[in-house]
Amino acid sequence: MSKFAHCLPDGYGYVVLVGVGSTFVNMWMAVNVMRARKKYEVEYPDLYSKTSKEFNCIQRVHQHTLESQSQFLMLLFIGGLQYPKITAATGVVYLIARIAYASGYYTGDPSKRRRGAFGHFAELVLLGNVISFACHQLKWIPFGKCTRC
């Protein structure tokens, strides 16, 4: 067992697995961009196409996911220190929302990306978990002592 594993809350492994899941969602999106590059003949280093709205929608899904991934992982890993199971479950909802967002956007109709809008609820829960954790760490809210560390 790791030197610090006993300091992590029970169930934190679920949080880590959701973080790994985000890697798979990202890789799926990257593969879709590579396939679309071939299909719509968009050569490197061009990030977007001047002629294919469909390619641009597929590329934008991946780009937006990359833009928000660091925020998601920070909220996931820190929030999970206090509420591991709630945070992990909320992280799964977020990832499902990213897939729904992608599936809608991949149609070539940007308005269909809203299928994944429920992911904003997950973001708010994750943010609340991190704010609660910070308040407990600053002793603004009593939490009790950690007996593991």
Buried (B, 14 or more C-beta within 10 A) or exposed (E): EEEEEEEBBEBBBBBBEBBEBBEEBBEBBEEBBEEBBEEBEBEEEEEEBEEBEBBBBBBBBBBBBEEBBEEBBEBBBBBBBBBBBBBBBBBBBBBBBBBBBBBBBBEEEEEBBEBBEBBEEBBEBBEBBBEBBBBBEEEEEEEEEEEEE
